[in-house]
Each structure stands twice: as C-alpha cells, then as structure tokens.
Amino acid sequence: MADSSIPPQLAAIAREYDRLDDRVRRLVAGTSDERWDRRPDPSSWSVAECFAHLNLTSAAMVPRLRTAWAEARALGPAPARFKASIVGAILAAMVGPLPRIGRHGFGRVKTPAPFIPQGALPRELIMKEFGEWQAAERALLREAASMPVDRVRIESPFALGMFYDGYSSLRILVRHGLRHVDQAERVVGRP
C-alpha cells in the first residue's frame, strides 16, 4: 500500500508498485506450471523469462541506487519537488507498457545479452527473488523521501555512458516492471 508520509511524486510511484504487486499476484496465482515456462512463439519470452529478466534488471540497478543514495544523503534534504533529467524522463516514458494497436506493440527494443534470462527458471526461486528485489526497490523509494535523489546521477546498466537522475531511476524501474507484467499477461492470454 502506498505510504502517505512520502512526497506526492514518490507516492505516485508507490501506487504504481501497488498496481504491479496486485497484477503479479493475480498472474502468478492464475498461471499453471505448464504455462509458466511456455513461450507463445520462439521470439517471445515465457512468463518465467519475463520475471527472470526483471530480477536481472533489479540486480543491476539496486546496487547503483544504493551508491547514489549514499551520495544524495550528503547533499541535504529532499526538495519540495523532484526534477527528472531529460534523459530520465524520456526513458521512464519509453520503458513502460508498450502502446498497442491490436496485437502489435510499438517501441520494442533489443535487450542486451546480460539481461536475457538463461537456463532453467524454477518458479519458486524466481518469485522469491522477485519479491526480495521488489522489497529492496520499495525501501529505496521510502529512503528517497528524505534526500535530493534527483541531484545524483546513475549510469544505465543497459547503455553504458548514458546517465539519468535517481528520481527517474525509480520511475524507470516500476514502469519497466509494469511493461513486463503486461508481456507476461499476454503470454497467458490476459489483456
């Protein structure tokens, strides 16, 4: 549930995490073991691969955020309003759920090799890890309420040499999660 003690911009992100959690819970509960690992076609990911990809992404981002938060603590209190960098704002818009016309999604990008899931993907292990990463991301979100995370820069693990602010990184993470939950829902035949 969203925390009312955090600034409105961060509360909006917390509400997106709440939405993500609700959808994940329904998706996991309603997906058979057979459907969990099955790709709808060779060029698409299975539900398991969608969540494994999110785990790989969190594993790359959370340590970067922890380092950035240590820098932000030294910069003073949180601003009245967080400001997204241009790159961060654009990425946050791009990594969210894909716009669709019928069955065709627009805005797909090639996933870099380190973020493509490999090997057997046991459901319990993937979802345990996913829950741990989500808890870590939410903790970082709560911590962000007390410091100027929009004044620290984070290098993208997807595109080295590309930087964006800490506030945008929080938006990027949750929107990226929603994008892949959309993808997983399509795999099992949910809109």
N, CA and C of each residue as an Amber inpcrd file, in Angstrom:
protein
   573
   0.8350000  -1.1820000   0.0000000   0.0000000   0.0000000   0.0000000
   0.8820000   1.2490000   0.0000000   0.4690000   2.2410000  -0.7580000
   1.2420000   3.4750000  -0.8630000   1.3610000   4.1550000   0.4950000
   2.5100000   4.7520000   0.7500000   2.8190000   5.4020000   2.0180000
   2.4520000   6.8830000   1.9290000   1.5480000   7.3370000   2.7880000
   1.0960000   8.7290000   2.7380000   2.1060000   9.6960000   3.3470000
   3.1830000   9.1770000   3.9530000   4.1700000  10.0530000   4.5760000
   5.2660000  10.4780000   3.5960000   5.2000000  10.0340000   2.3660000
   6.2160000  10.4120000   1.4000000   5.6600000  11.4630000   0.4480000
   6.5440000  12.2380000  -0.2000000   6.0920000  13.2960000  -1.1020000
   5.1930000  12.7500000  -2.2200000   4.3060000  13.5950000  -2.7420000
   3.3430000  13.1390000  -3.7580000   3.9790000  12.4460000  -4.9650000
   5.1090000  12.9480000  -5.4530000   5.7340000  12.3060000  -6.6080000
   6.1750000  10.8770000  -6.2900000   6.6980000  10.6770000  -5.0910000
   7.1100000   9.3330000  -4.7030000   5.8980000   8.4720000  -4.3560000
   4.8560000   9.0900000  -3.8130000   3.6200000   8.3580000  -3.5330000
   3.0060000   7.8290000  -4.8240000   3.1290000   8.5910000  -5.9070000
   2.6230000   8.1260000  -7.2060000   3.3880000   6.8800000  -7.6570000
   4.6920000   6.8640000  -7.4310000   5.4910000   5.6840000  -7.7710000
   5.0850000   4.5140000  -6.8770000   4.8560000   4.7850000  -5.6010000
   4.4320000   3.7270000  -4.6730000   3.1000000   3.1250000  -5.1250000
   2.2010000   3.9520000  -5.6180000   0.9170000   3.4280000  -6.1300000
   1.1420000   2.5430000  -7.3570000   2.1270000   2.9110000  -8.1990000
   2.4380000   2.0440000  -9.3410000   2.9900000   0.6990000  -8.8670000
   3.8040000   0.7240000  -7.8070000   4.2710000  -0.5420000  -7.2350000
   3.1060000  -1.3550000  -6.6860000   2.1350000  -0.6960000  -6.0610000
   0.9530000  -1.4050000  -5.5700000   0.2160000  -2.0820000  -6.7280000
   0.0370000  -1.3480000  -7.8280000  -0.6070000  -1.9140000  -9.0140000
   0.1760000  -3.0990000  -9.5510000   1.4980000  -2.9330000  -9.6070000
   2.3680000  -4.0090000 -10.0640000   2.1980000  -5.2440000  -9.1770000
   2.2370000  -5.0480000  -7.8600000   2.0900000  -6.1660000  -6.9260000
   0.7680000  -6.8900000  -7.1160000  -0.3310000  -6.1450000  -7.2610000
  -1.6480000  -6.7580000  -7.4510000  -1.6850000  -7.5950000  -8.7200000
  -1.1620000  -7.0410000  -9.7900000  -1.1780000  -7.7630000 -11.0670000
  -0.2820000  -9.0020000 -11.0110000   0.8710000  -8.8790000 -10.3670000
   1.7740000 -10.0320000 -10.2500000   1.1030000 -11.1380000  -9.4470000
   0.4820000 -10.7730000  -8.3430000  -0.1980000 -11.7680000  -7.5020000
  -1.2500000 -12.5360000  -8.3060000  -2.0940000 -11.8060000  -9.0390000
  -3.1430000 -12.4520000  -9.8430000  -2.5370000 -13.3050000 -10.9520000
  -1.5190000 -12.7870000 -11.6070000  -0.8830000 -13.5060000 -12.7080000
  -0.2600000 -14.8130000 -12.2270000   0.4920000 -14.7500000 -11.1510000
   1.1720000 -15.9430000 -10.6450000   0.1560000 -16.9730000 -10.1560000
  -0.8620000 -16.5130000  -9.4430000  -1.8800000 -17.4390000  -8.9290000
  -2.6630000 -18.0980000 -10.0660000  -2.8550000 -17.3870000 -11.1540000
  -3.6710000 -17.9030000 -12.2470000  -2.9020000 -18.5580000 -13.3770000
  -1.5970000 -18.7480000 -13.2020000  -0.7820000 -19.3320000 -14.2720000
  -0.3420000 -20.7360000 -13.8660000  -0.7140000 -21.7050000 -14.6700000
  -0.3300000 -23.0940000 -14.3920000   1.1750000 -23.2660000 -14.5920000
   1.7190000 -24.3240000 -13.9970000   3.1420000 -24.6210000 -14.1710000
   3.4630000 -24.8380000 -15.6430000   2.5440000 -25.4590000 -16.3640000
   2.7520000 -25.7020000 -17.7900000   2.8790000 -24.3750000 -18.5590000
   2.0370000 -23.4250000 -18.2530000   2.0620000 -22.1280000 -18.9450000
   3.2350000 -21.2600000 -18.4910000   3.7040000 -21.4770000 -17.2860000
   4.7730000 -20.6650000 -16.6960000   6.0190000 -20.6510000 -17.5780000
   6.4070000 -21.8140000 -18.0810000   7.6430000 -21.9410000 -18.8490000
   7.4550000 -21.8910000 -20.3610000   6.2260000 -21.8640000 -20.8310000
   5.9830000 -21.9710000 -22.2710000   6.0460000 -20.6160000 -22.9590000
   6.8330000 -20.5830000 -24.0220000   6.8890000 -19.3910000 -24.8730000
   5.7230000 -19.4650000 -25.8650000   5.0600000 -18.3420000 -26.1130000
   3.9800000 -18.3690000 -27.1030000   4.5110000 -18.5890000 -28.5180000
   5.7330000 -18.1620000 -28.7600000   6.4350000 -18.4400000 -30.0120000
   7.9260000 -18.2750000 -29.7250000   8.7790000 -18.7770000 -30.6090000
  10.2250000 -18.7630000 -30.3170000  10.8220000 -17.3750000 -30.0960000
  10.1970000 -16.3420000 -30.6280000  10.7640000 -14.9980000 -30.4940000
  10.2400000 -14.2450000 -29.2710000   9.3500000 -14.8750000 -28.4920000
   8.7760000 -14.2320000 -27.3070000   9.2630000 -14.9120000 -26.0440000
   9.1670000 -14.2050000 -24.9390000   9.5520000 -14.7770000 -23.6620000
   8.3680000 -15.4480000 -22.9820000   8.6740000 -16.4360000 -22.1500000
   7.6690000 -17.0660000 -21.2880000   7.4210000 -16.1580000 -20.0830000
   6.4220000 -16.5050000 -19.2850000   6.1690000 -15.7710000 -18.0390000
   7.4180000 -15.8360000 -17.1620000   8.0120000 -17.0200000 -17.0560000
   9.2220000 -17.1990000 -16.2470000  10.3380000 -16.2650000 -16.7180000
  10.5180000 -16.1660000 -18.0160000  11.5810000 -15.3190000 -18.5440000
  11.3110000 -13.8370000 -18.2910000  10.0480000 -13.4350000 -18.3260000
   9.7190000 -12.0330000 -18.0190000  10.1630000 -11.6800000 -16.6010000
   9.8510000 -12.5640000 -15.6370000  10.2260000 -12.2830000 -14.2500000
  11.7280000 -12.4440000 -14.0230000  12.3490000 -13.4080000 -14.6790000
  13.7970000 -13.5640000 -14.5550000  14.5050000 -12.3170000 -15.0990000
  13.9970000 -11.7590000 -16.1890000  14.5650000 -10.5240000 -16.7440000
  14.4330000  -9.3720000 -15.7490000  13.2770000  -9.2600000 -15.1090000
  13.1040000  -8.1950000 -14.1080000  14.0780000  -8.3820000 -12.9490000
  14.3350000  -9.6230000 -12.5590000  15.3080000  -9.8850000 -11.4940000
  16.7160000  -9.4720000 -11.9190000  17.0790000  -9.7780000 -13.1520000
  18.3970000  -9.3730000 -13.6520000  18.5280000  -7.8480000 -13.6770000
  17.4640000  -7.1880000 -14.0750000  17.4640000  -5.7270000 -14.1140000
  17.6260000  -5.1480000 -12.7120000  16.8570000  -5.6640000 -11.7610000
  16.9580000  -5.1780000 -10.3760000  18.3390000  -5.4450000  -9.8000000
  18.9050000  -6.6030000 -10.1180000  20.2440000  -6.9340000  -9.6180000
  21.2800000  -5.9330000 -10.1190000  21.0660000  -5.3790000 -11.2940000
  21.9860000  -4.3680000 -11.8230000  21.6890000  -2.9830000 -11.2710000
  20.4130000  -2.6710000 -11.0640000  20.0310000  -1.3140000 -10.6680000
  20.1280000  -1.0460000  -9.1700000  19.6990000  -1.9730000  -8.3460000
  19.6360000  -1.7110000  -6.9000000  21.0000000  -1.3230000  -6.3240000
  22.1050000  -2.0070000  -6.6370000  23.3990000  -1.5540000  -6.1060000
  23.7720000  -0.1510000  -6.5820000  23.4460000   0.1850000  -7.8130000
  23.7220000   1.5340000  -8.3230000  22.9180000   2.5690000  -7.5430000
  21.6600000   2.2310000  -7.2490000  20.8260000   3.1540000  -6.4800000
  21.3460000   3.3100000  -5.0580000  21.7760000   2.2350000  -4.4480000
  22.3100000   2.3300000  -3.0800000  23.5380000   3.2440000  -3.0440000
  24.3960000   3.1280000  -4.0440000  25.5720000   4.0010000  -4.1220000
  25.1390000   5.4540000  -4.3160000  24.1800000   5.6720000  -5.2010000
  23.6940000   7.0320000  -5.4610000  23.0130000   7.6200000  -4.2260000
  22.2900000   6.8060000  -3.4820000  21.6170000   7.3010000  -2.2750000
  22.6430000   7.7410000  -1.2370000  23.7670000   7.0370000  -1.1590000
  24.8320000   7.4520000  -0.2330000  25.3400000   8.8390000  -0.6170000
  25.4610000   9.1030000  -1.9020000  25.8600000  10.4360000  -2.3650000
  24.7720000  11.4700000  -2.0540000  23.5280000  11.1040000  -2.2760000
  22.4130000  12.0450000  -2.0830000  22.2750000  12.4560000  -0.6160000
  22.5440000  11.5380000   0.3120000  22.4420000  11.8690000   1.7380000
  23.3320000  13.0590000   2.0950000  24.4840000  13.1470000   1.4420000
  25.4360000  14.2160000   1.7350000  25.0160000  15.5550000   1.1270000
  24.0110000  15.5530000   0.2630000  23.6030000  16.7740000  -0.4340000
  22.5110000  17.5590000   0.2950000  22.0110000  17.0050000   1.3820000
  20.9910000  17.7320000   2.1370000  19.6170000  17.1100000   2.0280000
  18.5860000  17.8860000   2.4150000  17.2290000  17.3360000   2.4500000
  16.6140000  17.2250000   1.0460000  15.5160000  16.5120000   0.9820000
  14.7830000  16.3490000  -0.2780000  14.2080000  17.6870000  -0.7190000
  14.0820000  17.9030000  -2.0090000  13.4790000  19.1400000  -2.4970000
  11.9650000  19.1020000  -2.3180000  11.3290000  20.2400000  -2.4650000
   9.8660000  20.2810000  -2.4130000   9.2770000  19.5010000  -3.5870000
   9.9770000  19.5320000  -4.6960000   9.5280000  18.8090000  -5.8870000
  10.7610000  18.2410000  -6.6000000  10.7320000  16.9430000  -6.9000000
  11.8290000  16.3080000  -7.6190000  11.7700000  16.6920000  -9.0910000
  12.9540000  16.8610000  -9.7000000  13.0360000  17.1960000 -11.1250000
  13.7160000  16.0580000 -11.8650000  13.0390000  15.5460000 -12.8650000
  13.6110000  14.4830000 -13.6840000  14.5400000  15.0910000 -14.7220000
  15.6530000  14.4290000 -14.9780000  16.5230000  14.8450000 -16.0790000
  15.7910000  14.5480000 -17.3890000  16.2170000  15.1890000 -18.4450000
  15.5770000  14.9570000 -19.7470000  15.7040000  13.4890000 -20.1470000
  16.9140000  12.9450000 -20.0190000  17.1290000  11.5430000 -20.3720000
  16.2680000  10.6430000 -19.4860000  16.2210000  10.9360000 -18.1910000
  15.4200000  10.1230000 -17.2740000  13.9410000  10.1670000 -17.5970000
  13.4350000  11.3490000 -17.9040000  12.0150000  11.4840000 -18.2420000
  11.6790000  10.7250000 -19.5200000  12.5530000  10.8170000 -20.5000000
  12.3150000  10.1120000 -21.7670000  12.3520000   8.6030000 -21.5370000
  13.3600000   8.1260000 -20.8110000  13.4580000   6.6820000 -20.5480000
  12.2730000   6.1670000 -19.7510000  11.8370000   6.9230000 -18.7420000
  10.6920000   6.4980000 -17.9430000   9.4520000   6.3520000 -18.8200000
   9.2980000   7.2300000 -19.7920000   8.1670000   7.1240000 -20.7120000
   8.3290000   5.9290000 -21.6490000   9.5540000   5.6830000 -22.0940000
   9.8010000   4.6330000 -23.0880000   9.7470000   3.2150000 -22.5290000
  10.1610000   3.0240000 -21.2760000  10.2800000   1.6610000 -20.7550000
   8.9860000   1.1270000 -20.1660000   7.9510000   1.9420000 -20.1070000
   6.6750000   1.5000000 -19.5600000   5.9520000   0.5770000 -20.5150000
   4.7250000   0.2300000 -20.1710000   3.9300000  -0.6380000 -21.0430000
   3.9010000  -0.0880000 -22.4720000   4.0380000  -1.0040000 -23.4250000
   4.0960000  -0.6170000 -24.8340000   2.7240000  -0.2000000 -25.3490000
   2.6950000   0.8770000 -26.1320000   1.4350000   1.2000000 -26.8020000
   1.1090000   0.0770000 -27.7880000  -0.1600000  -0.2520000 -27.9120000
  -0.5690000  -1.3670000 -28.7720000  -1.7010000  -0.9340000 -29.6940000
  -1.6530000  -1.4830000 -30.8760000  -2.7840000  -1.4020000 -31.7950000
  -3.0680000  -2.8400000 -32.1730000  -4.1800000  -3.3380000 -31.6890000
  -4.4850000  -4.7550000 -31.8910000  -3.4580000  -5.6040000 -31.1850000
  -2.8620000  -6.5230000 -31.9190000  -1.8700000  -7.4260000 -31.3360000
  -0.4450000  -6.9160000 -31.4950000  -0.2850000  -5.7470000 -32.0730000
   1.0530000  -5.2320000 -32.3640000   1.4640000  -4.1740000 -31.3560000
   2.6080000  -4.4050000 -30.7010000   3.1690000  -3.4290000 -29.7750000
   4.1950000  -2.5610000 -30.4740000   4.2880000  -1.3250000 -30.0460000
   5.2350000  -0.3880000 -30.6350000   6.2480000   0.0240000 -29.5780000
   7.4810000   0.2000000 -29.9800000   8.5020000   0.6560000 -29.0600000
   9.3750000  -0.4490000 -28.5100000   9.3230000  -1.6390000 -29.0990000
  10.1770000  -2.7280000 -28.6340000  11.6330000  -2.3830000 -28.8880000
  12.4640000  -2.7880000 -27.9530000  13.9020000  -2.5870000 -28.1040000
  14.6090000  -3.9190000 -27.8720000  15.7940000  -4.0450000 -28.4230000
  16.5760000  -5.2690000 -28.2450000  17.1820000  -5.2650000 -26.8440000
  16.9730000  -6.3470000 -26.1290000  17.5120000  -6.4810000 -24.7780000
  18.9860000  -6.8690000 -24.8460000  19.8480000  -6.1310000 -24.1250000
  21.2760000  -6.5060000 -24.1070000  21.4680000  -7.9080000 -23.5050000
  22.4380000  -8.6170000 -24.0040000  22.6790000 -10.0140000 -23.6160000
  22.7100000 -10.2700000 -22.1100000  23.3530000  -9.4120000 -21.2900000
  23.3880000  -9.7280000 -19.8560000  22.0080000  -9.7380000 -19.1840000
  21.0050000  -9.2180000 -19.8600000  19.6670000  -9.1290000 -19.2660000
  18.6770000 -10.1080000 -19.8950000  19.1960000 -11.0150000 -20.7120000
  18.3600000 -12.0570000 -21.2990000  18.4560000 -13.2850000 -20.3990000
  17.3200000 -13.7490000 -19.8640000  17.3340000 -14.9130000 -18.9640000
  17.9020000 -16.1510000 -19.6670000  18.6420000 -16.9440000 -18.9130000
  19.2610000 -18.1600000 -19.4400000  18.9540000 -19.3370000 -18.5310000
  18.8400000 -20.5110000 -19.0920000  18.7390000 -21.7390000 -18.3190000
  17.3760000 -21.9840000 -17.7070000  17.3280000 -23.0310000 -16.8760000
  16.0910000 -23.4220000 -16.1910000  15.6710000 -22.3170000 -15.2280000
  14.3790000 -22.0760000 -15.1570000  13.8620000 -20.9740000 -14.3590000
  12.7910000 -21.4790000 -13.3820000  13.2130000 -22.0800000 -12.2570000
  12.2360000 -22.6080000 -11.3080000  11.3470000 -21.4960000 -10.7580000
  10.0600000 -21.7300000 -10.8110000   9.0510000 -20.7430000 -10.4360000
   9.2600000 -20.1910000  -9.0240000   9.4260000 -21.0830000  -8.0510000
   9.5390000 -20.6450000  -6.6530000  10.7610000 -19.7640000  -6.4520000
  11.8700000 -20.1440000  -7.0570000  13.1020000 -19.3740000  -6.9150000
  12.9670000 -18.0000000  -7.5780000  12.4250000 -17.9750000  -8.7820000
  12.2540000 -16.7000000  -9.4920000  11.3720000 -15.7570000  -8.6930000
  10.2570000 -16.2640000  -8.1760000   9.3130000 -15.3860000  -7.4890000
   9.8190000 -14.9790000  -6.1020000  10.5880000 -15.8420000  -5.4670000
  11.2110000 -15.4530000  -4.1870000  12.1760000 -14.2950000  -4.4360000
  13.0090000 -14.4550000  -5.4590000  13.9760000 -13.4160000  -5.8070000
  13.2520000 -12.1350000  -6.2250000  12.1860000 -12.2730000  -7.0020000
  11.4140000 -11.1030000  -7.4310000  10.8740000 -10.3470000  -6.2110000
  10.3210000 -11.0670000  -5.2470000   9.8080000 -10.4300000  -4.0330000
  10.8920000  -9.6960000  -3.2560000  12.0690000 -10.2910000  -3.1870000
  13.1860000  -9.6480000  -2.4850000  13.6160000  -8.3670000  -3.1970000
  13.6960000  -8.4240000  -4.5240000  14.0920000  -7.2210000  -5.2640000
  13.0280000  -6.1320000  -5.1470000  11.7590000  -6.5240000  -5.1850000
  10.7000000  -5.5290000  -5.0490000  10.7510000  -4.8600000  -3.6790000
  11.0360000  -5.6390000  -2.6380000  11.1710000  -5.0720000  -1.2920000
  12.3490000  -4.0960000  -1.2360000  13.4500000  -4.4400000  -1.8940000
  14.6210000  -3.5520000  -1.9190000  14.2980000  -2.2550000  -2.6620000
  13.5820000  -2.3610000  -3.7650000  13.2210000  -1.1610000  -4.5300000
  12.2790000  -0.2680000  -3.7330000  11.3250000  -0.8720000  -3.0390000
  10.4050000  -0.0760000  -2.2100000  11.1450000   0.5950000  -1.0560000
  12.1170000  -0.0860000  -0.4780000  12.9130000   0.5270000   0.5960000
  13.6760000   1.7350000   0.0600000  14.2360000   1.6170000  -1.1300000
  14.9300000   2.7470000  -1.7500000  13.9650000   3.8960000  -2.0240000
  12.7600000   3.5690000  -2.4180000  11.7290000   4.5900000  -2.6510000
  11.4230000   5.3470000  -1.3560000  11.2540000   4.6160000  -0.2540000
  10.9880000   5.2710000   1.0390000  12.1750000   6.1500000   1.4580000
  13.3930000   5.6450000   1.2750000  14.5840000   6.4180000   1.6270000
  14.6890000   7.6970000   0.8020000  14.2500000   7.6420000  -0.4330000
  14.3540000   8.7930000  -1.3320000  13.5710000   9.9940000  -0.8260000
  12.5880000   9.7640000   0.0280000  11.7370000  10.8530000   0.5240000
  12.5220000  11.8740000   1.3420000  13.6840000  11.4920000   1.8420000
  14.4170000  12.3880000   2.7330000  15.6590000  13.0160000   2.1030000
  15.8690000  12.8140000   0.8080000  17.0970000  13.3340000   0.2110000
  16.8790000  13.7380000  -1.2480000  17.7750000  14.5410000  -1.7860000
  17.6210000  15.0160000  -3.1630000  18.1320000  14.0000000  -4.2000000
  17.4030000  12.9110000  -4.3450000  17.8460000  11.8570000  -5.2640000
  17.8040000  12.3190000  -6.7200000  17.1210000  13.4180000  -6.9790000
  17.1180000  13.9440000  -8.3520000  18.4280000  14.6570000  -8.6870000
  19.2830000  14.8450000  -7.6980000  20.5650000  15.5260000  -7.9300000
  21.7360000  14.5600000  -8.0910000  21.4620000  13.2660000  -8.0070000
  22.5290000  12.2810000  -8.2170000  22.3010000  11.5790000  -9.5500000
  23.4170000  11.2140000 -10.1780000  23.3320000  10.5680000 -11.4890000
  23.6640000   9.0870000 -11.3680000  22.9710000   8.3120000 -12.1870000
  23.1670000   6.8640000 -12.2220000  23.4500000   6.4750000 -13.6660000
  24.4820000   5.6570000 -13.8480000  24.7510000   5.1730000 -15.2000000
  23.8520000   3.9840000 -15.4980000  23.2250000   4.0050000 -16.6340000
  22.3430000   2.9170000 -17.0470000  23.1310000   1.6300000 -17.2180000
  22.6530000   0.5190000 -16.6450000  23.3300000  -0.7550000 -16.8970000
  23.0180000  -1.2910000 -18.2980000  21.9910000  -0.7310000 -18.9420000
  21.6040000  -1.1740000 -20.2830000  22.4010000  -0.4660000 -21.3700000
  22.7770000   0.7780000 -21.1180000  23.5000000   1.5680000 -22.1200000
  24.6160000   2.3230000 -21.4040000  25.7810000   1.7110000 -21.3250000
  26.8900000   2.3450000 -20.6240000  27.2110000   3.6850000 -21.2700000
  27.4660000   4.6670000 -20.4260000  27.6940000   6.0230000 -20.9030000
  26.4440000   6.8790000 -20.8950000  25.2870000   6.2610000 -20.6210000
  24.0310000   7.0050000 -20.5140000  23.7210000   7.1810000 -19.0250000
  23.4700000   8.4220000 -18.6230000  23.2020000   8.7300000 -17.2180000
  21.8260000   9.3620000 -17.0770000  21.2060000   9.1110000 -15.9460000
  19.9630000   9.7700000 -15.5840000  19.9240000   9.9200000 -14.0720000
  18.9770000  10.6860000 -13.5970000  18.9180000  11.0130000 -12.1750000
  18.2740000   9.8810000 -11.3690000  18.4980000   9.9330000 -10.0560000
  17.9720000   8.9130000  -9.1640000  16.4560000   8.8720000  -9.0990000
  15.8130000  10.0280000  -9.1260000  14.3470000  10.0560000  -9.1210000
  13.7980000   9.3390000 -10.3550000  14.3490000   9.6330000 -11.5150000
  13.8910000   8.9740000 -12.7450000  14.1290000   7.4740000 -12.6840000
  15.2230000   7.0550000 -12.0510000  15.5170000   5.6250000 -11.9880000
  14.4200000   4.8720000 -11.2450000  13.8350000   5.4890000 -10.2310000
  12.7200000   4.8550000  -9.5180000  11.5250000   4.6930000 -10.4440000
  11.2340000   5.7200000 -11.2110000  10.1260000   5.6590000 -12.1760000
  10.4100000   4.6060000 -13.2440000  11.6500000   4.5610000 -13.7060000
  12.0350000   3.6120000 -14.7500000  11.8380000   2.1800000 -14.2590000
  12.2820000   1.8850000 -13.0480000  12.1640000   0.5210000 -12.5250000
  10.7220000   0.0480000 -12.4640000   9.8360000   0.8450000 -11.8950000
   8.4540000   0.3780000 -11.7420000   7.7590000   0.3020000 -13.0990000
   8.0100000   1.2480000 -13.9780000   7.3730000   1.2160000 -15.3000000
   7.8930000   0.0330000 -16.1270000   9.1680000  -0.2710000 -15.9880000
   9.7420000  -1.4420000 -16.6600000   9.0750000  -2.7140000 -16.1370000
   8.8400000  -2.7590000 -14.8210000   8.1300000  -3.9010000 -14.2490000
   6.7310000  -4.0430000 -14.8260000   6.0050000  -2.9420000 -14.9340000
   4.6550000  -2.9780000 -15.4970000   4.6810000  -3.4360000 -16.9550000
   5.7000000  -3.0190000 -17.6760000   5.8190000  -3.4250000 -19.0870000
   5.9190000  -4.9420000 -19.2050000   6.7700000  -5.5460000 -18.3700000
   6.9650000  -6.9880000 -18.4850000   5.8320000  -7.7860000 -17.8580000
   5.1020000  -7.2160000 -16.9320000   3.8950000  -7.8870000 -16.4560000
   2.8470000  -7.8770000 -17.5730000   2.7440000  -6.7640000 -18.2970000
   1.8680000  -6.7380000 -19.4790000   2.2500000  -7.8660000 -20.4310000
   3.5420000  -7.9910000 -20.6920000   4.0310000  -9.0230000 -21.6060000
   3.6610000 -10.4170000 -21.0870000   3.8740000 -10.6550000 -19.7980000
   3.5630000 -11.9630000 -19.2140000   2.0600000 -12.2420000 -19.2590000
   1.2460000 -11.2280000 -19.0360000  -0.2070000 -11.4100000 -19.1110000
  -0.6360000 -11.7960000 -20.5250000   0.0030000 -11.2080000 -21.5250000
  -0.3250000 -11.5840000 -22.9070000   0.0550000 -13.0360000 -23.1810000
   1.1440000 -13.5120000 -22.5730000   1.5760000 -14.8990000 -22.7720000
   0.5050000 -15.8650000 -22.3060000  -0.1420000 -15.5490000 -21.1920000
  -1.1650000 -16.4620000 -20.6560000  -2.5650000 -16.1120000 -21.1490000
  -2.6360000 -15.1240000 -22.0370000  -3.9150000 -14.8120000 -22.6540000
  -4.7930000 -13.8540000 -21.9030000  -4.1900000 -13.0170000 -21.0520000
  -4.9610000 -11.9780000 -20.3580000  -4.6540000 -10.6460000 -21.0120000
  -5.6580000  -9.7610000 -21.0650000  -5.4010000  -8.4460000 -21.6690000
  -4.4880000  -7.5910000 -20.8200000
